[in-house]
Amino acid sequence: MTAKWTVNQRVFQNNVTSVINNTPVIAVVKNNAYHFGLQFAIKSFQRSGITAFSTTKLEEAVEIRALAPDAMIFLMNPVTEFDVLRANNIHMTLPSLSFYKQYKDDLYDVHLHLEFENLLHRSGFKTFEEIKIVIDENNSRSMLKQARIVGLWTHFGYADEFDIEEYEIEKEQWLKGLGWLRQYYNFKYIHSQNSASYMRDGLLENHTHARIGIALYGCRPYASLDENVTTQSLKVSANVIQIRDINQGESIGYSFAYTAKDNIRIAVVDIGYGDGILRTRSKYDCLINGKRYQILAIMMSHMFVEVDSSINPQDEVILYSNDIRIDTFTFKGVGANSEQLSALNHQSLKKEYEYDTKIY
């Protein structure tokens, strides 16, 4: 028996089609498409009509180019391997005025999306005036020495927060600056919205694309969003390998991880934090034979679950599925959607893709 990571391709693609709803989208496929696999994700996205992708690693961008020869590929982190960008027609962020001044002689014929910092303060130009300086200076250069400025973008760091005003502040600041810059320059790509912003506001005015990540993979970006808006195609499952009876006062797991208050029956399950199940998940339940049971302790390769007499060895234990969703545990404080997904260990879990009854 082996713990498994399983994705149903039909459910995955149906979710993508439903989420984008014919909106032009740049699909975020960083970290091997949130570990769903670049090849699987790119093909599924293309079937739903998506022709633009973004990632944070140059190696992934090159891999995407092989999978999608005609796609727009946007690298969200700056690199200095400009020949690789040109050879593979990969677009890159321009993160600051100082980066441009340092490398402007090397950026010829590179497709650039100029980044506005906004309230996230992760990367980007401090002001829209700085962005115009780069546009003007680039335009003053000879055609053979010019970078190709094709995009303008930012990231909303507070779009999934509802009890503070920062999202409205960052959105207003961005839209005001965007309106001013569009008087001077025509950008082919304008994108700012993550899943939360897109779900809240739809595609913003004067934007060409939404740049969506987590919702495409079946997770809601904020708790008040109706669960039916996304469908989780991923299932993470394990197996009961034995049943144990524990007496009142006895402890299980390392260093008294759990001490029984009564006589209980536990299932020993073949999955643990070494497989990427966050230890904070031990505060909550799992699903066995359609019923929820409390997890008592998580170790590196095993998990203890309190069960009743209906549970037997070889029964399937479901940690995640559309019936016990990742996003519900996000809102309970286990970890962010992407944190729970990224933690999963694809070296130890058996990875399967399903299309209806066919596994390929």
N, C-alpha and C positions, 0 to 999 in steps of 0.2 A: 504494500500500500504506500502511496505517495501523496502528499499534499499537492493540490493543483491550482493553477491560475488559468481560468478559462474565459474566453470571450466569444460571444455569438456575433458573427459578422453581420447577419441580417439585422439584428437588434441595434448594433452599433451604427450601421448606416442609416437605418430608419430614424434613430435619434438625431444624427447629424442633419438629415434633411428637414426634420421638424424644427430643430433649433434655428437653423439659418433662415428658413422660410423665404427663400429666394433673395436674401440679402447678400450683396457682395461681401465676401469674407476672406480675410487672411487667417488661415488656420495655424495656430501655434503648435508646433511639433517638436519642441525642445525636449531634451533628455529622452531621445529615442521615442518620441511621441508619447510622453508620459509613461514610458515603458510598455506601451501597447505594441510597439514595433513600427519602425518607419515604413517598411514596405507595406504592411497591413494597413496602416493608417492612411498613407498617401493614396493608395488605390481606392480605399473606401471613400475618402474625401473627394477624389476625382469623380467617382460615380455619382456623387451628390452635387457635382457642378463646381466644386472649389478648384480654383486654378492659381491660388497664391498661398505661399507658406512662409512661416518665419521660425527661426531657431536661434540659439545663442552660440553654437559652435560651428566653426568653419568646416570641420570634417563632416558634420551632419549636413550642412548646406550642399557640399559636393555630392554626398550620397543622394540627397533629394534630387539634385539635378539629373543624376542617372535614372532616377525613377520617374521624373516628370520633366522631360526635355523642354517643354514649352511654358513651364510655370514661371511666375514671378517668385523669386526666392529672396527673402529679406533676412539679413543677419543682424540681430539686435545688439550684439556686442561688437565693438570695433576691433579690427585686426590690422596688421601691417603687411600681410601677404597679398599685396595688391595684384600681383600677376595671377594668382589663383582666382581672385575675384573676377578679373577681366576674362580669363580663360573659360570660366564657368558661368559667366553672365550672372553673378550673384550681387544683389544689392546689399549695401551696408549702411548702418547708422553713421552719422557724423555726430560725435558726442559733445564737441565743444569747439570754441573758437581757437583755443590753444592747439588742439589736435590738427585743425585745418592749417594753421600757420606753420606747424612743424612738418607736415607731410604734403602740402599743397602741390609741390612739384612732382610728387609720386602718385597723386590721385587722378591723373589724367585718364579719362574714359571709364572711370569707376562710377557706377550708379550709386548715388547717395540719397539717403532720407535724413533730413536735418531734424535733430531731436531737441524738443523743448523740455527743460528740467521739470517744471511744475513742482507741486508740493512733495512729491516722493523724494526728490533730491538724490536720486540714484545715479543719474547721468543726464547730460544734455546742456544746451545753451541756457545761460542765466536769463537772458532777455530776448525778445523778438528783434530788438535793434541789432543785437549781435548776429542773429541769423541773417538779417538783411546785409550786414557788412560782408559776410561770406558770399552771399548771392552776388553782390555788386563786384566784389574783387574777382570772383570766378568768371563773371561775365566780361571783365576787362582783359582777361587773358586771351591769347590766341586760341582758336578753336581746337588745335591739336593738344593744347596744354590744359584744357578745361576738364573738370570733373562733370559728370552728368547729374545735375541736381534734379531729381525726379519726385522726391517725396518729402513730406513733413509729418512728424508724429510726436506723440507724447504718451504717457501712461498715467491713468488715474489710480492713485494709491489708496483712495478712500471710497471707492464706488460701492463697496459692500458694507459701508457703515451708514446707519440711518439715524443715530442719536446725536450726531455732530454735524456741523455745517461745512466741513472741509471739502466734501465732494462738490457741493454747489460752488464753493470758492474756486477750486481748481478748474472746474468746468467753465465757469464764467471767464476766468483769466485766460484760459486756452482759446475759447471761442472769440473773445475780443481780439487777441493777438492774431489769430488765424484770419479774421476778417480784415485786419490791417495789412497783413502780408500778402493776401490774395490780390490786393490792389497793385502790387508790384511784380508778382510772379505767379505763373500758372503751374501748379503742382499736379502731376499725374496721379499720385497716390497721397491721400490724406487719411490718417488712421490714428485713433487714440483710445478706442473703447475695448476694454476687456469684457469678459462674460457678464460681470455684474452691471457695468454701465450699459451694455447693449440690452440686457434684460429689463433694465429700469426705463430706458429712454428710446429704444429703437436706434436706428442709425441717425446720428446727429447731423444737423444741417451742414452742408458744404463738405461732408466727408465722402470719400469714395468707397471705403471699406470699414467694417468692424474687424478688430483683431482678437479673435476668440480662442480661448484655450479650454478651460476646465469643463464648460458646459457641453462641448463637443464630445467629451469623454464620459458624459452621463451624470455629472454632479452639479447640483445647484450651487450658485455662488453665494447665496444668502438665504437665511432660514425662512423668511416670510414668503419666499417664492413657492408657488404650488408645486408639489412633488410631481405632478403629471407633466410639467414643462420639460423634464428630462427623463430619460430611461437609462438605467445602468445595465450595460451589456456584460459587465465583468462579474464573474463568480470566483471567489477564493474559497476552496473547500479542503477539508482534511478528513481524517478517519478516527473513529474510536478504536484504539488498539487493545485496551483492556478495561475492565470494570473493577473498582476497588471499593470495599466497605471501610469507612473511617469512623472510629468511635469518638464520642464526645471528649474533647480535650486533646486529641491527637492533632499534630501539625503536618501539613503537606508542603512540599516545595522547599527550596533552600532558605535557611535562616528564618524558619517559622513564617513562611509566606502567607499561610492561612491556617488558623487554628479552629477546629470544628467546635461550634457551640452546642451541637446535638450530634447524634449518630446520623451520618449521611452516606450517600452512595455517590461516588465520583467516576467520571469517565476520564481516562488518560488518552489524550488526543495527540496525534503526531504532527504538530505544528507549534512554532514558538517565535520568539523575537529574532532568532537566527534566520528565520524565513521572512522576516520583515513585519511581523505583527507587533505594532507598538505596545509597549508594556502598559500604557494608559488604557489600552483596550480591555484590560482585566477587570475594570470597574463595571463592565457591561456584559451583555449576553451574546449568545450565538444561537444558531438555528439547527435543530436536529429533528428529523422526521416531521417537519412542519411546526414544531413547538420551540419556544425560546427557553434557553437554560442559561443560568448565571455562570460566567467564567470566574473561577476562584483565584487562579494564579497562572502566570505565564513564565516559562523557563526558555532556554535557548532553543530546544528542539521539541518541547512538549508543552501541553496545556492541561490544566485540571478544570473540569466542568462538573458542577453539581447536577446530578440527573436523578430520574426516577426509575422504577423497575421496568419501564417500557423500552429502555435504551440498552443496546447490546453491542458487543464487539463487531467491527466492520460497518457500523452505521456511519453515514456521511454526516460530517459536521460542517456547516456553512458559516464562514466568518463574514463574507460579503456577497450580496446578490441584490437584485432589484427589490427583494422582499426584506432585506436587512442592509440598507444602503450605506455607502461610505459617507455621504453628506449628512445623514442623521447623526453619525458619530462625530463629525466635524462640529456640528452645532452643540453637541454635548461636551466638547472640549478635549476630545481624544487627540486631535491634530488636524491641521488644514487638510482639505481634499487632496491637494497635490503632495502633501507630506505623507499621508497614508498610502497613496499610490506609489510614490517614489521609494518608500521604504521596502516595498515588497522585493524579495530576493529571487531574481529569476535564474539564479544558478542552482538554488535548492528546490524551488517549486517546479513541478512539471507544467510546461506551458503548452496550451492547446488553443487552437482556433476552430470554432464550429460554424458551419453554415447549415442550418436546419439540423439534420441528423448526420451530416458529413463532416468529418474532421480532416483538415488538410494541413 
